[in-house]
């Protein structure tokens, strides 16, 4: 499956470069800085794996996969801003607002978000109905009831004691909703049944939660070894590492359960995600 990851990753990187070719100026440079920087490209690869799982060619879905990555890049830019998490580094590199003026960083995020919808709208091999469904799905998963709503929970929860249920809701919205959107893109592109689409939705939602729990556990390990990271309210700090580890296993089992309903058990999707949790 390493070859699969390499194939998808290379294709996404090349297409992202192509989509921003010809743009000049500080705003375009800022967009490229984040979009073309280091990254796992997991979300767009999930789009490609979903399409292939359902019998399609991943090359036909590259623009839609890259649109998802543009949205992800926008969310990272805004997440790092001084008014949000106020981070100076991401993936070992200075965050965008530390390299460009803060206002340009905000606008670069805005531009990537709107560019994502433009890219989807320009498809010439899907029906108008499919394009509208893709746009509507993405908008709903990243808006007030999705990713942005999860970020709002995060901001409003700082310095407060919140419930386990609220933290899970936050993680599912901040991370799970874009994961589920990525997988469901494959169902819409391939005109899959509503049952398949729902299993992809549930798999992505639980995958996003598992991904965030995994990150929290890794951060807890770093904090314990260095004693230099300011504690942040996460499931690990709320319910403890051991209980969080059990929750991770339970959550990933739900991912596998829903993937089992897909053709051949979705080996390409599993091949992308299983190494993350080993």
C-alpha positions in Angstrom: 0.0 0.0 0.0 3.0 2.3 0.2 3.0 2.4 -3.6 -0.6 3.5 -3.5 0.2 6.3 -1.1 3.1 7.4 -3.3 1.0 7.4 -6.5 -1.9 9.3 -4.9 0.5 11.8 -3.2 2.4 12.6 -6.3 -0.7 13.0 -8.4 -2.3 15.4 -5.8 1.0 17.4 -5.5 1.2 17.8 -9.3 -2.4 18.8 -9.7 -2.3 21.4 -6.8 0.7 23.0 -8.6 -1.2 23.1 -11.8 -4.2 24.7 -10.3 -2.2 27.7 -9.0 -0.1 28.1 -12.0 -0.1 31.6 -13.6 -1.2 33.4 -10.4 1.2 36.2 -9.3 1.6 38.6 -6.4 1.8 38.4 -2.7 -1.7 36.8 -2.3 -0.9 34.0 -4.7 2.5 33.5 -3.0 0.8 33.2 0.3 -1.7 30.7 -1.0 1.1 28.6 -2.4 3.1 28.8 0.8 0.5 26.8 2.7 -1.2 24.8 0.0 2.1 23.5 -1.5 3.9 23.1 1.8 4.6 19.9 3.6 1.5 17.8 4.3 0.2 14.2 4.3 -2.5 15.0 1.8 -4.7 12.4 3.5 -8.0 14.1 2.8 -7.6 14.3 -1.0 -6.2 10.8 -1.0 -9.3 9.6 0.7 -11.3 11.1 -2.2 -9.2 9.2 -4.7 -9.4 6.0 -2.8 -13.1 6.3 -2.4 -13.6 6.7 -6.1 -11.4 3.7 -6.9 -13.1 1.6 -4.3 -16.4 2.3 -6.1 -14.9 1.3 -9.5 -13.7 4.7 -10.9 -10.4 6.1 -12.0 -8.7 8.3 -9.5 -7.4 10.6 -12.2 -11.0 11.7 -12.9 -11.3 12.9 -9.3 -8.1 14.9 -8.9 -9.7 18.3 -9.1 -12.3 17.4 -6.5 -9.7 16.0 -4.3 -7.6 19.1 -4.6 -10.6 21.3 -3.8 -10.9 19.4 -0.5 -7.2 20.1 0.2 -7.7 23.8 -0.5 -10.4 23.9 2.1 -8.1 22.0 4.5 -5.3 24.5 3.9 -7.6 27.5 4.4 -8.7 26.0 7.8 -5.0 25.6 8.9 -4.2 29.2 8.0 -7.1 30.6 10.0 -6.5 28.1 12.8 -3.0 29.4 13.3 -3.9 33.1 13.4 -3.3 35.1 16.6 -7.0 35.4 17.2 -7.4 31.6 17.1 -4.6 29.3 18.3 -1.8 31.8 17.8 0.8 29.3 16.5 4.2 30.3 15.2 5.0 27.0 13.5 3.3 24.3 11.6 5.0 21.1 10.2 8.3 22.6 11.2 7.8 25.8 9.2 6.8 29.3 10.3 3.0 29.7 10.0 1.7 31.9 7.2 1.0 35.0 9.3 4.7 34.9 10.5 5.9 35.0 6.9 3.3 37.3 5.3 1.3 40.2 6.8 -1.5 38.9 9.0 -4.1 40.5 6.7 -2.7 38.7 3.6 -2.8 35.4 5.6 -6.5 35.9 6.3 -7.1 36.7 2.6 -5.1 33.7 1.5 -7.3 31.5 3.5 -10.4 33.2 2.1 -9.1 32.8 -1.4 -8.3 29.1 -1.0 -11.8 28.5 0.4 -13.5 30.2 -2.5 -11.1 28.7 -5.1 -12.2 25.3 -3.9 -15.8 25.9 -5.0 -14.6 27.4 -8.3 -12.6 24.2 -9.0 -15.5 22.0 -8.3 -17.9 24.0 -10.5 -15.6 23.7 -13.5 -15.9 20.0 -13.9 -16.7 18.9 -17.4 -17.4 15.3 -16.9 -20.0 15.3 -14.1 -23.7 16.2 -14.4 -24.9 19.5 -13.1 -26.8 17.6 -10.4 -23.5 15.9 -9.2 -21.7 19.2 -9.1 -24.4 20.9 -7.1 -24.4 17.9 -4.7 -20.6 18.2 -4.2 -20.8 21.9 -3.6 -23.7 21.5 -1.2 -22.0 18.7 0.7 -18.7 20.5 1.1 -20.5 23.7 2.2 -22.6 21.9 4.8 -19.6 20.0 6.3 -17.3 23.0 6.7 -19.9 25.6 7.8 -21.6 26.5 11.0 -22.8 23.0 11.6 -19.5 21.4 10.6 -15.8 22.4 10.7 -16.3 26.1 11.5 -18.9 25.1 14.2 -16.3 22.8 15.8 -13.7 25.6 15.8 -16.2 27.8 17.5 -16.7 25.2 20.2 -12.9 25.1 20.6 -12.6 28.8 21.1 -15.6 29.1 23.4 -14.3 26.2 25.6 -10.9 27.6 26.3 -10.4 28.0 30.1 -13.6 26.1 30.9 -14.4 22.6 32.0 -16.5 20.9 29.4 -18.0 17.4 29.0 -16.6 14.4 27.2 -19.6 14.6 24.9 -18.8 18.2 23.9 -15.2 17.4 23.2 -16.2 14.5 21.0 -18.7 16.7 19.1 -15.9 19.3 18.7 -13.5 16.7 17.2 -16.1 15.2 14.9 -17.0 18.6 13.6 -13.4 20.1 13.3 -11.9 16.9 11.8 -14.5 14.3 11.1 -16.8 16.3 8.9 -14.1 17.0 6.3 -13.0 13.4 6.4 -16.5 12.2 5.8 -16.9 14.7 3.1 -13.8 13.4 1.4 -15.1 9.8 1.4 -18.6 10.9 0.3 -17.2 12.8 -2.6 -16.4 9.4 -4.1 -20.0 8.2 -3.7 -21.4 11.3 -5.5 -18.8 11.2 -8.3 -19.5 7.5 -8.8 -23.3 7.8 -8.4 -23.2 5.2 -5.6 -26.3 4.2 -3.6 -27.5 6.1 -0.6 -26.6 3.2 1.6 -23.0 3.3 0.4 -22.9 7.0 0.8 -24.1 6.7 4.4 -21.5 4.1 5.3 -18.8 6.4 3.8 -20.2 9.2 5.9 -20.1 7.2 9.1 -16.7 5.8 8.4 -15.3 9.3 7.8 -16.9 10.8 10.8 -15.4 8.1 13.1 -12.1 8.3 11.2 -11.9 12.0 11.9 -12.6 11.4 15.6 -10.0 8.6 15.8 -7.5 10.8 14.0 -7.9 13.6 16.5 -7.8 11.2 19.4 -4.6 9.7 18.0 -3.1 13.2 17.7 -4.1 14.1 21.3 -2.4 10.9 22.6 0.8 11.7 20.7 0.7 15.3 22.1 0.2 13.9 25.6 3.3 11.8 25.2 5.3 14.7 24.1 4.1 16.9 26.9 4.9 14.1 29.5 8.4 13.8 28.1 9.3 17.5 27.8 7.2 19.2 30.5 7.3 22.2 28.2 3.9 22.2 26.5 1.1 24.1 28.1 -1.7 21.6 28.9 -4.7 21.9 26.6 -8.1 20.5 27.3 -8.4 17.3 25.3 -9.9 13.9 25.8 -6.6 12.8 27.3 -6.6 15.5 29.9 -10.3 15.0 30.6 -10.6 11.2 30.9 -7.0 10.1 31.1 -4.7 8.4 28.6 -5.8 4.8 29.3 -9.5 5.6 28.8 -8.7 7.6 25.7 -6.7 4.7 24.3 -9.7 2.5 24.7 -11.9 5.1 23.1 -9.5 5.2 20.1 -9.8 1.4 19.6 -13.6 1.5 19.8 -13.8 4.4 17.4 -11.5 2.8 14.8 -13.5 -0.4 15.1 -16.5 1.6 14.0 -14.5 2.9 11.0 -13.7 -0.7 10.0 -17.3 -1.8 10.5 -18.6 0.8 8.0 -15.9 0.1 5.5 -16.8 -3.6 5.5 -20.0 -2.7 3.6 -18.0 -1.3 0.7 -16.9 -3.3 -2.4 -14.2 -5.9 -1.3 -14.1 -4.3 2.1 -12.4 -1.1 0.7 -8.8 -2.2 0.8 -7.5 1.0 -0.7 -9.1 3.2 1.9 -7.9 0.8 4.6 -4.4 0.9 3.1 -4.3 4.6 3.6 -5.6 4.8 7.1 -4.5 1.7 8.9 -0.7 2.7 9.0 -1.7 5.9 10.9 -2.9 3.9 13.9 -0.2 1.3 14.2 
